[in-house]
Amino acid sequence: MSVTLMWFRGDLRVQDNRALAAAAARGPVVAVYLRALPHWQRHGHGANQLDFRARGVAALEVALRGLGIPLLHRDIDDFAEAPETL
């Protein structure tokens, strides 16, 4: 059986997440979150915004764990690296 990769970007919800529901309906899911601090800082994201995002990812990880879905974290410099990283 194949595994479906679910890439969480800006929408970190588990509840009412149609993409996650569709992925889970197909079978096993592995979630991934790419953190691009240098990219966000170049685009004006400040410390508060980055902290808010980090807290959201932590809550996402807890919620996914409750569903039996692992969340992989990867750090990148820029989202241009996303395809290769995924």
N, C-alpha and C positions, 0 to 999 in steps of 0.2 A: 504494500500500500504506500502511496506517495504522501509526503508531508507538504502542507500548504504553508507558505511564508506570508505572514501578515506584517506589513511595515507600518508602524505607527509614526505619524509625523506630527501634525498640529492637533489633531483630534485624538485625545487620549482617553476617550470614554470606552467603557466596556458595555455599559447599559445602552440599549438602543443603537448599537453600532452594526449597521447592516452588513458592512464588509466582513467584520469579525464573525457574525452569525452565518454568513454564506461560506466563509472559510471553514468554520467548525462543522457545518453540515456535510462538507466533503470528506471529513476525516481528521486525522491528527494535524495540529497547528503548532507552529513555532512563531512567536512574535519577535520582532526586532525593532530597536530604537537606535537611530543614529544621532549622536550628539556632535554638533559642529560648532564648538565654542568660538574658534577664530572667525568663522563665517558670520555668526550672529553678532559678534563684537564689531566686525567691519560694517555691519548694517545697523549699528546703533542700539543694540540690545544691552541694557544696563544690568547691574548686579541684581536688582530686584526682579526684573523680568526673568533672568536666568535662574534665580532661586525659585521663583514660582514654577517654572518649567521643571526643574529638578524635583520639586515636591510632587508635581503632577505625575512624573514618571515613577516615582516611588509608590504612589497610590495605585497607579496602573499595574505595577508589578505585583502588588498584593492582590488586587482584584483578579488578575490573570492566574496567579498561583491557585486561587480558590476554584478556578475552572480547570486546573490541570494543564495550563498552557505556560510553557517557559518563555521568559523575556530575555533576549540577548541584547546586550548593550555594546555598541561599537563607537569609538571616537574617531572622527574624521576632521580634516581641516576645512573642507569645502564640500558642498553637496555634489559637485562634479565628480567626486570620488564614490558616490553612492552606488552606481551600477557595479563597479569592481568589488566594493566592500560587500554588497549583498550577495 
